[in-house]
Amino acid sequence: MLNFPGVMYGGDYNPDQWPEEIWEEDMRLFKKAGINIVTLPVFSWAKLQPNEETYDFGWLDKIMDLVARSGMKVCLATSTAAQPAWMSKKYPEMLPVDITGHKRTHGGRVNFCPNNKTYRKYSVALAEQLAKRYKDHPALFIWHIGNEYGVYCYCEHCAQEFREWVRARYGTIEEVNKRWNMSFWGHTVYDWDEIVPPSYLNEMFKDTWNGYPRDSTCFQGISIDYNRFMSDSSLACYKGEFDVIRKITPNVPITTNLMGTFKPLDYYKWAENMDIVSWDNYPSMNDPESNIALRHDLMRGLKDGQPFMLMEQTPSQQNWQPFNSLKRPGVMRLWSYQAMAHGADTIMFFQLRRSFGACEKYHGAVIEHAGHENTRVFRECTQLGEELKKLGDKLIGARLKSQVAIMFDWDNWWAVEFSSGPTIYLKYIEQIEKYYKAFYCMNISVDFIKPTADLSRYKVVLAPVLYMVKPGAADNITDFVKKGGTFATTFFSGIVNENDLVTLGGYPGELREVLGIWAEEIDALFPGNKNRIVVKKPYGEISGTYECGLLCDLIHLETACEIASYGQDFYAGMPVVTENEFGSGKAYYIASDPEQGFIDSFFKQICIDNGIASALDAGRGVEITERFKGDLKYTFILNHNPHAVSVNLWDEKYHDLITGSDMEGAVTLEAKGVAILESKV
């Protein structure tokens, strides 16, 4: 865990897009806004290396020195996300082949084959030159490798590397045939060269029903492994730069910017190779606050709950969404504090000065096209900068303490949405969002964890749609429940192993004993069709009838007891929600996709049963979290409402870090208002 001197506040700056006479004015405006860190030069490889033999760091020297003289630090990027045109021209094999089999030409960004040795050679060489040149520079604070990795390539070189990756994973061609079930459709292979990447030329296809598209595959085992391989391939690019930088600057932290619920890369593996997780937060203005909070918590969970960096957000509007609304007054400040409430130790923007050309010219910035400080956005950024400076290092390194965890797994995500049935409408993230929201609305903190993580610190663990059960996961869950934990999972869980092969003997496979049920069939409902959850008898907060749909597992009781049954269709009266006492704990199964009201009521009762409650009582639209550091507790109160609210503080005394006031009795927050209350644990 890194200990920053205070909240690092700043963002991406592109001085090479501007004449030098503007740089001094930018420094003045940055300091006025309270900015203490700038990220540069993220996309400047072409200017840093104009040809194969030449490096030109003169302009970067000037801006690095200017930043240092201005009392700020640099998040120094390696610029390797976009190779120069001369490089693509001279080494066209560097350019990727897409899933349709078309070779791309130069342009865009992250437009390289991650397995291309020439790209890796030159990217590592540039990182080495930068590290040698600036290793002792007073402005150097942290390294930022690449930018938003995620390209998949299907070229012949990737095919060769994939075969080697498969050989290393499975050892023999016989084991590959077994793991991928290659007897199906006569796919048995006898030589490594017969393995080809899954693409639209063979196993993959675009599956569209009623305008609802997704990538589908004939062979899930092959396609899931190719996703794993591509995630590992991009990670190898990152690690090449990481290793050379670490050797030269062993005491400077290294990161790269992730993207929340980004499907192509297994971020758990990436986090193992990052000193601190950083990520880019770009919600739409109509995204629920719970979904924004979820992604912060997911990023925090990548490194076992350690604080993270908010590397990018916009001061106002984006440029790439279908509708790029302005952030209303107070929202940028509110969402910045929401990031801190969930574990961020930095607040950073893309971008500091708005570009005047190309696709990001309408992406918001601290300095707008007007070029001065007399704008609403600049005033709001300045206010936030002043407040963050007052916080000092009080919150740096402070951690959340959660009693609830949700299992999240990229392999499972890929497998769920590669599945050939039972419904095209099943989306993994949507299910995660529904269950997370129940706890968010109760202001109960949630950690995101791997299925094989240590569960001993939690009272309640959820695993929505745990379709793929990887080695060790079932034993981990069983041991947790046996020792007194409460576990809950849902329909379409426990179905397959890590290669997407069905665990025979009845669903939910390895989870059957701990859940005390077995599932015979899975019914897929058409959009608009619903069934009902009928609660057998009042179960605390749960009573009456609720809608359900999407999928309905037809389950049989073994050691479990029924909480609710289906209300209609030929399986009316069969169990839909079950409870199984196992060892000292309990395991629950929700066999269909319920309306949000059921999920909210069900997990409210689970929390009551486990003695889990919010730090403070608050009304709708008020978010409360706690971070802990030593013997101090920091309670964040965030008012997402368009009106003022009052929150009862009961008998505890607090000190508000933002206003400097002592608080007791109650705190009143204006619309979009924030309080950070310090107290003894």
C-alpha positions as CSV (number, residue, x, y, z in Angstrom):
1,M,0.0,0.0,0.0
2,L,1.3,3.4,-0.9
3,N,1.3,6.4,1.4
4,F,0.8,9.6,-0.6
5,P,1.6,12.9,1.2
6,G,-2.0,14.0,0.6
7,V,-4.8,13.6,-1.9
8,M,-3.2,13.8,-5.3
9,Y,-5.4,16.2,-7.4
10,G,-4.8,16.8,-11.1
11,G,-5.0,14.8,-14.4
12,D,-3.9,14.4,-18.0
13,Y,-2.1,17.3,-19.6
14,N,-1.0,17.4,-23.2
15,P,1.5,20.3,-23.5
16,D,2.8,19.0,-26.8
17,Q,-0.5,19.9,-28.4
18,W,0.1,23.6,-27.4
19,P,2.7,26.3,-28.0
20,E,5.2,26.8,-25.2
21,E,3.9,30.3,-24.4
22,I,0.7,28.7,-23.1
23,W,2.6,26.4,-20.6
24,E,3.3,29.1,-18.0
25,E,-0.3,30.3,-18.0
26,D,-1.4,26.7,-17.6
27,M,0.9,26.3,-14.6
28,R,-0.7,29.5,-13.0
29,L,-4.2,28.1,-13.6
30,F,-3.3,24.7,-12.3
31,K,-1.9,26.1,-9.1
32,K,-5.0,28.4,-8.7
33,A,-7.2,25.3,-9.0
34,G,-5.2,23.4,-6.3
35,I,-3.8,20.9,-8.7
36,N,-0.6,19.1,-7.4
37,I,-0.1,16.4,-10.0
38,V,-0.1,16.3,-13.8
39,T,-0.1,13.2,-16.0
40,L,2.1,13.4,-19.1
41,P,2.9,12.5,-21.9
42,V,0.3,9.8,-22.5
43,F,0.2,9.8,-26.3
44,S,3.5,11.4,-27.4
45,W,5.5,8.5,-28.7
46,A,5.7,10.0,-32.2
47,K,7.3,13.2,-30.7
48,L,9.5,11.4,-28.3
49,Q,10.9,9.1,-31.1
50,P,10.6,10.7,-34.5
51,N,12.5,7.8,-36.2
52,E,14.1,4.5,-35.4
53,E,17.4,5.9,-34.2
54,T,16.4,9.2,-32.6
55,Y,14.9,10.1,-29.3
56,D,13.9,13.7,-28.6
57,F,13.2,14.6,-25.0
58,G,14.0,18.3,-25.2
59,W,10.4,19.5,-25.0
60,L,9.6,17.0,-22.3
61,D,12.6,18.1,-20.2
62,K,11.2,21.7,-20.4
63,I,7.7,20.8,-19.2
64,M,9.1,18.4,-16.5
65,D,11.3,21.2,-15.1
66,L,8.4,23.7,-15.3
67,V,6.1,21.4,-13.4
68,A,8.8,20.9,-10.7
69,R,9.4,24.7,-10.4
70,S,5.6,25.1,-10.0
71,G,5.6,22.8,-7.0
72,M,3.7,20.0,-8.7
73,K,4.4,16.3,-9.3
74,V,4.3,14.2,-12.5
75,C,2.5,10.9,-13.2
76,L,4.9,10.0,-16.0
77,A,3.3,8.0,-18.8
78,T,5.4,5.8,-21.1
79,S,3.4,7.0,-24.2
80,T,3.3,3.4,-25.6
81,A,-0.5,3.3,-26.2
82,A,-0.1,4.7,-29.8
83,Q,3.0,3.8,-31.8
84,P,4.3,6.3,-34.4
85,A,3.2,6.1,-38.0
86,W,6.7,5.4,-39.2
87,M,6.8,2.3,-37.0
88,S,3.5,0.9,-38.3
89,K,4.7,1.6,-41.9
90,K,8.1,-0.1,-41.5
91,Y,6.7,-3.0,-39.4
92,P,3.2,-3.6,-40.7
93,E,3.1,-7.0,-38.9
94,M,2.8,-4.8,-35.7
95,L,-0.8,-3.9,-36.7
96,P,-3.5,-6.3,-35.4
97,V,-6.0,-8.5,-37.3
98,D,-9.5,-8.1,-36.0
99,I,-12.1,-10.9,-35.3
100,T,-13.4,-10.7,-38.9
101,G,-10.0,-11.5,-40.3
102,H,-9.3,-7.9,-41.5
103,K,-5.9,-6.4,-40.9
104,R,-6.0,-2.9,-39.5
105,T,-4.0,0.0,-40.8
106,H,-2.3,2.7,-38.8
107,G,-4.4,5.0,-36.6
108,G,-6.5,5.2,-33.5
109,R,-4.9,4.0,-30.3
110,V,-4.0,0.7,-28.7
111,N,-3.8,-0.4,-32.3
112,F,-1.0,-3.0,-32.1
113,C,-0.7,-6.8,-31.9
114,P,0.1,-7.5,-28.2
115,N,2.2,-10.4,-29.2
116,N,4.3,-8.6,-31.8
117,K,7.9,-8.8,-30.8
118,T,8.8,-5.5,-32.6
119,Y,6.2,-3.6,-30.7
120,R,7.4,-5.0,-27.4
121,K,11.0,-4.3,-28.2
122,Y,10.3,-0.6,-29.0
123,S,7.8,0.0,-26.2
124,V,10.3,-1.5,-23.6
125,A,13.1,0.6,-25.2
126,L,11.1,3.8,-24.8
127,A,10.2,3.0,-21.2
128,E,13.8,2.4,-20.5
129,Q,14.9,5.7,-22.0
130,L,12.3,7.6,-20.0
131,A,13.3,5.8,-16.8
132,K,17.0,6.5,-17.3
133,R,16.4,10.1,-18.1
134,Y,14.0,11.0,-15.4
135,K,14.9,8.6,-12.6
136,D,16.2,11.4,-10.4
137,H,13.9,14.2,-11.5
138,P,12.2,15.9,-8.6
139,A,8.8,16.0,-10.3
140,L,8.7,12.2,-10.9
141,F,6.0,10.8,-8.5
142,I,4.5,7.7,-10.2
143,W,4.7,5.8,-13.5
144,H,1.8,5.3,-15.8
145,I,2.4,2.5,-18.3
146,G,0.5,2.5,-21.6
147,N,-3.2,3.5,-21.5
148,E,-6.4,1.5,-21.4
149,Y,-5.1,-1.8,-22.7
150,G,-7.5,-4.2,-24.3
151,V,-6.9,-5.0,-28.0
152,Y,-7.5,-8.5,-29.2
153,C,-5.6,-9.8,-32.2
154,Y,-6.2,-12.8,-34.5
155,C,-3.0,-12.7,-36.7
156,E,-0.9,-15.7,-37.5
157,H,1.7,-14.8,-35.0
158,C,-1.0,-14.7,-32.3
159,A,-2.1,-18.1,-33.5
160,Q,1.5,-19.4,-33.0
161,E,1.7,-17.9,-29.5
162,F,-1.7,-19.2,-28.6
163,R,-0.6,-22.7,-29.4
164,E,2.4,-22.3,-27.1
165,W,0.1,-20.8,-24.4
166,V,-2.2,-23.9,-24.7
167,R,0.8,-26.3,-24.6
168,A,2.1,-24.6,-21.4
169,R,-1.4,-24.8,-19.8
170,Y,-2.3,-28.4,-20.8
171,G,0.9,-30.2,-21.6
172,T,-0.3,-32.6,-24.2
173,I,-2.5,-32.6,-27.3
174,E,-4.6,-35.4,-25.7
175,E,-5.3,-33.2,-22.7
176,V,-6.4,-30.3,-25.0
177,N,-8.9,-32.6,-26.7
178,K,-10.2,-33.6,-23.4
179,R,-10.4,-30.1,-21.9
180,W,-12.1,-28.6,-24.9
181,N,-14.3,-31.6,-25.6
182,M,-13.0,-31.8,-29.2
183,S,-14.9,-35.0,-30.0
184,F,-17.8,-32.7,-30.5
185,W,-18.4,-31.9,-34.2
186,G,-15.3,-33.9,-35.1
187,H,-12.9,-31.2,-33.8
188,T,-10.3,-33.7,-32.5
189,V,-6.8,-32.3,-33.3
190,Y,-3.6,-34.4,-33.6
191,D,-1.0,-31.7,-33.9
192,W,-0.5,-28.3,-32.2
193,D,-0.5,-26.5,-35.6
194,E,-4.1,-27.6,-36.1
195,I,-5.2,-25.3,-33.3
196,V,-6.4,-21.9,-34.6
197,P,-7.7,-18.8,-32.8
198,P,-11.5,-18.7,-32.6
199,S,-12.8,-15.9,-34.8
200,Y,-15.6,-15.0,-37.2
201,L,-13.8,-17.2,-39.7
202,N,-14.5,-20.3,-37.7
203,E,-16.0,-20.8,-34.3
204,M,-17.2,-17.3,-33.5
205,F,-20.3,-15.5,-34.8
206,K,-22.5,-12.5,-34.0
207,D,-25.6,-13.7,-32.4
208,T,-28.5,-11.3,-32.7
209,W,-32.1,-11.6,-31.7
210,N,-34.5,-8.8,-31.8
211,G,-31.7,-6.3,-32.1
212,Y,-29.8,-7.7,-29.1
213,P,-26.3,-8.7,-30.4
214,R,-23.5,-10.5,-28.7
215,D,-20.4,-12.5,-29.7
216,S,-21.2,-16.2,-29.6
217,T,-19.2,-19.3,-30.1
218,C,-19.5,-23.0,-31.1
219,F,-16.7,-24.0,-28.7
220,Q,-16.9,-22.2,-25.4
221,G,-13.7,-23.9,-24.1
222,I,-11.6,-22.6,-27.0
223,S,-13.1,-19.1,-26.9
224,I,-12.7,-18.7,-23.1
225,D,-9.1,-19.8,-23.3
226,Y,-8.4,-17.3,-26.1
227,N,-9.8,-14.6,-23.9
228,R,-7.5,-15.7,-21.2
229,F,-4.6,-15.8,-23.6
230,M,-5.3,-12.3,-25.0
231,S,-5.6,-10.9,-21.4
232,D,-2.3,-12.5,-20.6
233,S,-0.8,-11.2,-23.9
234,S,-1.6,-7.5,-23.2
235,L,-0.4,-8.1,-19.6
236,A,2.9,-9.3,-21.0
237,C,3.3,-6.0,-22.9
238,Y,2.7,-4.1,-19.7
239,K,5.1,-6.3,-17.7
240,G,7.9,-5.8,-20.2
241,E,7.8,-2.0,-19.5
242,F,7.1,-2.6,-15.8
243,D,10.2,-4.8,-15.4
244,V,12.6,-2.3,-17.0
245,I,11.2,0.7,-15.1
246,R,11.3,-1.2,-11.8
247,K,15.0,-2.1,-12.3
248,I,15.9,1.6,-12.9
249,T,13.5,3.3,-10.4
250,P,12.9,0.6,-7.7
251,N,11.2,3.0,-5.4
252,V,8.8,4.8,-7.7
253,P,5.3,3.1,-7.8
254,I,4.0,1.9,-11.2
255,T,0.4,1.6,-12.4
256,T,-1.8,1.6,-15.5
257,N,-5.3,2.8,-15.9
258,L,-8.1,0.2,-15.8
259,M,-11.7,0.7,-16.9
260,G,-14.0,-0.8,-14.2
261,T,-16.3,-3.5,-15.6
262,F,-14.2,-3.9,-18.7
263,K,-14.8,-7.4,-20.1
264,P,-11.8,-8.2,-22.3
265,L,-9.1,-8.3,-19.5
266,D,-9.0,-10.3,-16.2
267,Y,-8.1,-7.4,-13.9
268,Y,-7.4,-9.6,-11.0
269,K,-4.3,-10.8,-12.8
270,W,-3.4,-7.3,-13.8
271,A,-3.6,-6.0,-10.2
272,E,-1.0,-8.5,-9.1
273,N,1.5,-6.6,-11.3
274,M,0.4,-3.1,-10.2
275,D,1.7,-1.2,-7.2
276,I,-1.6,0.5,-6.9
277,V,-4.8,0.1,-8.9
278,S,-5.9,3.1,-11.0
279,W,-9.0,3.4,-13.1
280,D,-11.1,5.7,-15.3
281,N,-14.6,6.5,-14.2
282,Y,-17.0,7.7,-16.9
283,P,-20.6,7.2,-15.9
284,S,-23.5,8.6,-17.9
285,M,-25.5,11.3,-16.1
286,N,-28.4,8.9,-15.9
287,D,-26.4,6.0,-14.4
288,P,-27.7,4.9,-10.9
289,E,-25.4,6.0,-8.1
290,S,-25.2,2.4,-7.0
291,N,-23.6,1.3,-10.3
292,I,-21.0,4.0,-10.0
293,A,-20.2,2.9,-6.4
294,L,-20.1,-0.7,-7.5
295,R,-17.3,-0.1,-10.0
296,H,-15.3,1.8,-7.4
297,D,-15.7,-1.2,-5.0
298,L,-14.7,-3.6,-7.8
299,M,-11.5,-1.7,-8.4
300,R,-10.8,-1.5,-4.7
301,G,-11.3,-5.3,-4.5
302,L,-8.6,-6.1,-7.1
303,K,-5.8,-5.6,-4.5
304,D,-7.6,-7.0,-1.4
305,G,-9.3,-3.7,-0.4
306,Q,-6.2,-1.4,-0.8
307,P,-6.9,2.2,-1.7
308,F,-6.9,3.0,-5.4
309,M,-6.3,5.9,-7.7
310,L,-9.1,7.6,-9.6
311,M,-6.9,8.3,-12.6
312,E,-9.5,9.8,-14.9
313,Q,-12.9,11.4,-14.7
314,T,-14.3,14.3,-16.6
315,P,-14.8,17.7,-14.9
316,S,-18.0,18.1,-16.9
317,Q,-19.0,16.2,-20.0
318,Q,-17.7,13.2,-22.1
319,N,-17.3,13.2,-25.8
320,W,-17.9,9.6,-26.7
321,Q,-21.3,8.6,-25.2
322,P,-24.5,8.8,-27.3
323,F,-25.6,11.8,-25.1
324,N,-22.9,13.8,-23.5
325,S,-24.6,15.8,-20.8
326,L,-23.0,18.4,-18.7
327,K,-22.4,17.5,-15.1
328,R,-24.8,19.6,-13.2
329,P,-23.5,22.0,-10.5
330,G,-22.2,20.1,-7.5
331,V,-22.1,16.7,-9.3
332,M,-18.4,16.6,-10.1
333,R,-17.6,17.4,-6.5
334,L,-20.1,14.8,-5.2
335,W,-18.9,12.1,-7.5
336,S,-15.2,12.9,-6.6
337,Y,-16.0,12.4,-2.9
338,Q,-18.0,9.3,-3.8
339,A,-14.7,7.8,-5.2
340,M,-12.9,8.7,-2.0
341,A,-15.8,7.3,0.1
342,H,-15.1,3.9,-1.6
343,G,-11.3,4.0,-1.3
344,A,-9.8,6.5,-3.7
345,D,-6.6,8.4,-2.6
346,T,-6.5,10.5,-5.7
347,I,-8.9,12.7,-7.7
348,M,-7.7,13.1,-11.2
349,F,-9.2,14.3,-14.5
350,F,-9.1,13.8,-18.2
351,Q,-8.3,16.4,-19.1
352,L,-6.6,19.6,-17.7
353,R,-6.8,21.7,-20.9
354,R,-9.4,20.9,-23.5
355,S,-8.1,19.9,-26.9
356,F,-9.0,22.0,-29.9
357,G,-9.1,19.3,-32.5
358,A,-9.9,15.7,-33.2
359,C,-12.4,13.5,-31.3
360,E,-11.7,14.8,-27.7
361,K,-12.1,18.5,-28.4
362,Y,-15.6,18.3,-26.8
363,H,-14.4,16.3,-23.8
364,G,-14.6,18.4,-20.7
365,A,-11.5,19.9,-19.0
366,V,-10.5,22.1,-16.1
367,I,-9.4,24.8,-18.6
368,E,-12.1,25.1,-21.2
369,H,-11.8,26.5,-24.7
370,A,-12.4,29.9,-23.2
371,G,-8.8,29.6,-21.9
372,H,-9.3,31.3,-18.5
373,E,-10.6,30.7,-15.0
374,N,-13.9,32.5,-15.4
375,T,-16.0,29.4,-16.0
376,R,-18.3,27.4,-13.8
377,V,-16.2,24.3,-14.3
378,F,-13.0,26.0,-13.2
379,R,-14.7,27.5,-10.1
380,E,-16.0,24.1,-9.1
381,C,-12.6,22.5,-9.6
382,T,-10.9,25.2,-7.6
383,Q,-13.4,24.7,-4.7
384,L,-12.7,21.0,-4.7
385,G,-8.9,21.6,-4.8
386,E,-9.1,23.9,-1.8
387,E,-11.1,21.3,0.1
388,L,-8.8,18.4,-0.7
389,K,-5.8,20.4,0.4
390,K,-7.5,20.9,3.8
391,L,-7.8,17.1,4.2
392,G,-4.0,16.7,4.2
393,D,-3.0,13.1,4.6
394,K,-5.8,12.1,7.0
395,L,-7.6,9.8,4.6
396,I,-4.5,8.5,2.8
397,G,-4.3,4.7,3.3
398,A,-7.6,4.5,5.2
399,R,-9.6,1.3,4.4
400,L,-13.1,0.2,4.4
401,K,-14.2,-2.7,6.6
402,S,-16.9,-4.8,4.9
403,Q,-18.9,-7.7,6.4
404,V,-20.4,-8.5,3.0
405,A,-18.7,-9.7,-0.1
406,I,-19.8,-10.4,-3.7
407,M,-17.8,-12.9,-5.8
408,F,-16.8,-11.5,-9.2
409,D,-14.9,-13.5,-11.8
410,W,-13.9,-12.5,-15.3
411,D,-13.7,-16.2,-16.5
412,N,-17.2,-16.7,-15.2
413,W,-18.3,-13.5,-17.0
414,W,-16.9,-14.8,-20.3
415,A,-18.4,-18.2,-19.8
416,V,-21.9,-16.9,-19.0
417,E,-22.1,-14.7,-22.1
418,F,-20.5,-17.3,-24.4
419,S,-23.1,-19.8,-23.3
420,S,-25.2,-21.2,-26.2
421,G,-28.4,-20.8,-24.2
422,P,-30.5,-20.8,-22.3
423,T,-31.2,-17.1,-23.0
424,I,-29.5,-14.3,-24.9
425,Y,-30.8,-11.8,-22.4
426,L,-28.7,-13.0,-19.4
427,K,-26.0,-10.4,-18.7
428,Y,-23.6,-11.1,-15.9
429,I,-23.0,-7.4,-14.9
430,E,-26.7,-6.7,-14.8
431,Q,-27.1,-9.5,-12.2
432,I,-24.2,-8.2,-10.2
433,E,-25.7,-4.7,-10.2
434,K,-29.1,-5.9,-8.9
435,Y,-27.6,-7.7,-5.9
436,Y,-25.1,-5.0,-5.1
437,K,-27.9,-2.4,-5.2
438,A,-29.7,-4.1,-2.3
439,F,-26.7,-3.5,0.0
440,Y,-26.0,0.0,-1.4
441,C,-29.5,1.2,-0.6
442,M,-29.0,-0.1,3.0
443,N,-25.6,1.7,3.1
444,I,-23.9,-1.5,3.9
445,S,-20.3,-1.8,2.5
446,V,-19.5,-4.5,0.0
447,D,-16.1,-6.0,-1.0
448,F,-15.6,-7.7,-4.4
449,I,-13.6,-10.9,-4.2
450,K,-12.4,-13.9,-6.2
451,P,-14.2,-17.1,-5.6
452,T,-11.0,-18.5,-4.1
453,A,-10.4,-15.5,-1.8
454,D,-10.2,-15.7,2.0
455,L,-13.8,-15.6,3.2
456,S,-13.1,-15.7,6.9
457,R,-13.5,-11.9,7.4
458,Y,-17.1,-11.9,6.1
459,K,-20.4,-12.8,7.6
460,V,-22.3,-12.9,4.2
461,V,-21.0,-13.8,0.8
462,L,-23.0,-13.7,-2.5
463,A,-22.2,-15.3,-5.8
464,P,-24.8,-14.2,-8.4
465,V,-24.8,-16.5,-11.4
466,L,-21.7,-18.5,-10.4
467,Y,-22.0,-20.5,-13.6
468,M,-18.4,-21.5,-13.7
469,V,-16.9,-23.2,-10.6
470,K,-13.2,-23.2,-10.8
471,P,-10.9,-25.5,-8.8
472,G,-11.0,-24.8,-5.1
473,A,-14.0,-22.5,-5.3
474,A,-16.6,-25.0,-4.1
475,D,-14.4,-26.2,-1.2
476,N,-13.9,-22.5,-0.2
477,I,-17.6,-21.8,-0.1
478,T,-18.4,-25.1,1.7
479,D,-15.8,-24.4,4.3
480,F,-17.1,-20.9,4.8
481,V,-20.7,-22.0,5.4
482,K,-19.6,-25.0,7.6
483,K,-17.8,-22.5,9.9
484,G,-20.9,-20.3,10.3
485,G,-21.0,-18.1,7.2
486,T,-24.1,-17.2,5.2
487,F,-23.8,-17.9,1.5
488,A,-26.3,-17.0,-1.3
489,T,-26.2,-17.8,-5.0
490,T,-28.7,-17.8,-7.8
491,F,-30.1,-19.6,-10.9
492,F,-27.6,-20.8,-13.5
493,S,-24.9,-21.5,-10.9
494,G,-22.6,-24.5,-10.4
495,I,-23.1,-25.7,-13.9
496,V,-19.6,-26.0,-15.5
497,N,-15.9,-26.3,-14.6
498,E,-13.1,-24.0,-15.7
499,N,-13.2,-25.3,-19.3
500,D,-17.0,-24.9,-19.6
501,L,-17.6,-28.6,-19.3
502,V,-20.8,-29.5,-17.5
503,T,-20.3,-31.1,-14.0
504,L,-22.4,-34.2,-14.4
505,G,-24.8,-35.6,-11.7
506,G,-27.2,-32.7,-11.5
507,Y,-27.0,-29.0,-11.2
508,P,-25.6,-27.1,-9.2
509,G,-22.7,-29.5,-9.5
510,E,-20.0,-29.0,-6.8
511,L,-22.4,-26.7,-4.9
512,R,-25.1,-29.3,-4.6
513,E,-24.2,-30.5,-1.1
514,V,-23.8,-27.1,0.5
515,L,-27.0,-25.8,-1.1
516,G,-29.0,-28.9,-0.4
517,I,-30.9,-28.9,-3.7
518,W,-30.6,-30.3,-7.2
519,A,-31.9,-28.7,-10.4
520,E,-33.5,-30.8,-13.1
521,E,-34.2,-28.3,-15.8
522,I,-33.8,-24.6,-16.7
523,D,-36.7,-22.7,-18.3
524,A,-36.0,-19.6,-20.3
525,L,-38.8,-17.0,-20.4
526,F,-39.4,-14.7,-23.3
527,P,-39.1,-11.0,-22.7
528,G,-42.2,-9.8,-21.0
529,N,-43.2,-13.2,-19.7
530,K,-43.1,-13.5,-15.9
531,N,-43.6,-16.1,-13.2
532,R,-44.2,-15.4,-9.5
533,I,-42.3,-16.0,-6.3
534,V,-44.9,-17.0,-3.6
535,V,-43.4,-16.8,-0.1
536,K,-44.6,-19.9,1.8
537,K,-44.9,-18.1,5.1
538,P,-43.7,-14.7,6.3
539,Y,-39.9,-14.8,6.6
540,G,-39.0,-11.7,8.5
541,E,-38.9,-8.9,5.9
542,I,-40.0,-11.2,3.1
543,S,-43.7,-11.9,2.6
544,G,-46.3,-12.0,-0.2
545,T,-45.7,-12.4,-3.9
546,Y,-43.1,-11.0,-6.2
547,E,-42.5,-11.2,-10.0
548,C,-39.6,-13.2,-11.4
549,G,-38.5,-14.0,-15.0
550,L,-35.6,-14.5,-17.4
551,L,-34.7,-18.0,-16.2
552,C,-36.4,-20.4,-13.9
553,D,-34.5,-23.4,-12.4
554,L,-36.7,-26.4,-11.6
555,I,-35.2,-27.6,-8.4
556,H,-35.8,-30.4,-5.9
557,L,-35.1,-30.3,-2.2
558,E,-32.6,-32.6,-0.6
559,T,-31.5,-31.2,2.8
560,A,-32.7,-27.6,2.1
561,C,-36.1,-26.2,3.1
562,E,-38.4,-24.1,0.9
563,I,-38.8,-20.4,1.6
564,A,-40.9,-19.6,-1.5
565,S,-42.3,-21.5,-4.5
566,Y,-43.2,-20.7,-8.1
567,G,-46.7,-19.3,-8.6
568,Q,-47.6,-20.5,-12.1
569,D,-46.8,-22.6,-15.2
570,F,-46.4,-26.4,-15.0
571,Y,-43.8,-26.0,-12.2
572,A,-46.1,-24.0,-9.9
573,G,-45.5,-25.1,-6.4
574,M,-41.9,-26.1,-7.0
575,P,-39.3,-24.4,-4.8
576,V,-37.8,-21.1,-6.1
577,V,-36.1,-19.8,-3.0
578,T,-34.4,-22.3,-0.5
579,E,-32.4,-22.3,2.7
580,N,-30.0,-25.0,3.8
581,E,-28.5,-25.3,7.2
582,F,-25.0,-26.7,6.7
583,G,-22.6,-27.0,9.5
584,S,-22.8,-23.8,11.6
585,G,-24.0,-21.7,8.6
586,K,-26.7,-21.3,6.0
587,A,-26.7,-21.4,2.2
588,Y,-29.5,-19.9,0.1
589,Y,-30.5,-20.5,-3.5
590,I,-32.6,-18.1,-5.6
591,A,-33.7,-20.1,-8.6
592,S,-35.1,-17.3,-10.8
593,D,-34.4,-13.6,-11.5
594,P,-36.6,-11.7,-9.0
595,E,-37.8,-8.2,-9.2
596,Q,-35.6,-5.7,-7.2
597,G,-38.1,-5.5,-4.4
598,F,-37.6,-9.2,-3.5
599,I,-33.8,-8.9,-3.6
600,D,-34.0,-5.8,-1.3
601,S,-36.3,-7.4,1.2
602,F,-34.5,-10.8,1.2
603,F,-31.0,-9.3,1.9
604,K,-32.4,-6.9,4.4
605,Q,-33.5,-9.9,6.4
606,I,-30.1,-11.6,5.8
607,C,-28.4,-8.6,7.2
608,I,-30.7,-8.4,10.2
609,D,-30.0,-12.1,10.9
610,N,-26.3,-11.5,10.8
611,G,-26.2,-8.3,12.8
612,I,-25.1,-6.1,9.9
613,A,-26.3,-2.5,9.7
614,S,-25.4,0.9,8.4
615,A,-23.3,3.3,10.4
616,L,-26.1,5.8,10.4
617,D,-29.8,5.9,9.4
618,A,-30.4,7.9,6.3
619,G,-33.2,8.5,3.8
620,R,-33.4,7.7,0.2
621,G,-30.6,9.1,-2.0
622,V,-28.2,9.5,0.9
623,E,-25.0,7.4,0.7
624,I,-23.0,6.6,3.8
625,T,-19.6,4.8,4.0
626,E,-16.8,4.5,6.5
627,R,-13.0,4.4,6.1
628,F,-10.8,3.5,9.0
629,K,-7.2,4.5,9.8
630,G,-5.6,3.6,13.1
631,D,-8.0,4.6,15.9
632,L,-9.9,7.0,13.7
633,K,-13.0,6.5,11.6
634,Y,-14.1,8.7,8.7
635,T,-17.8,8.7,7.9
636,F,-18.7,10.0,4.4
637,I,-22.3,11.3,4.0
638,L,-23.2,12.0,0.4
639,N,-26.5,13.6,-0.6
640,H,-27.4,12.6,-4.1
641,N,-30.7,14.2,-3.8
642,P,-31.7,17.5,-5.5
643,H,-32.9,18.8,-2.1
644,A,-31.4,19.3,1.3
645,V,-31.4,16.4,3.9
646,S,-30.8,16.0,7.6
647,V,-29.0,12.9,9.0
648,N,-29.3,12.0,12.7
649,L,-25.8,11.5,14.3
650,W,-27.3,10.0,17.4
651,D,-25.0,10.4,20.5
652,E,-21.6,10.4,18.7
653,K,-19.5,13.5,18.3
654,Y,-17.8,14.2,15.0
655,H,-15.5,16.7,13.4
656,D,-16.3,17.7,9.8
657,L,-13.1,17.7,7.8
658,I,-14.5,19.9,5.0
659,T,-16.0,22.7,7.1
660,G,-13.8,22.3,10.1
661,S,-16.8,22.3,12.4
662,D,-17.6,20.0,15.3
663,M,-20.8,18.0,14.8
664,E,-23.3,16.3,17.0
665,G,-27.0,15.6,17.0
666,A,-27.6,16.0,13.3
667,V,-25.9,17.2,10.1
668,T,-27.8,19.0,7.4
669,L,-26.5,18.7,3.8
670,E,-27.6,20.9,0.9
671,A,-28.5,19.3,-2.4
672,K,-25.5,17.3,-3.7
673,G,-23.8,18.1,-0.4
674,V,-21.0,16.1,1.3
675,A,-19.7,15.7,4.8
676,I,-16.6,13.8,6.0
677,L,-16.9,13.2,9.7
678,E,-13.9,12.2,11.8
679,S,-14.4,10.3,15.1
680,K,-12.7,7.8,17.3
681,V,-13.3,4.2,16.6
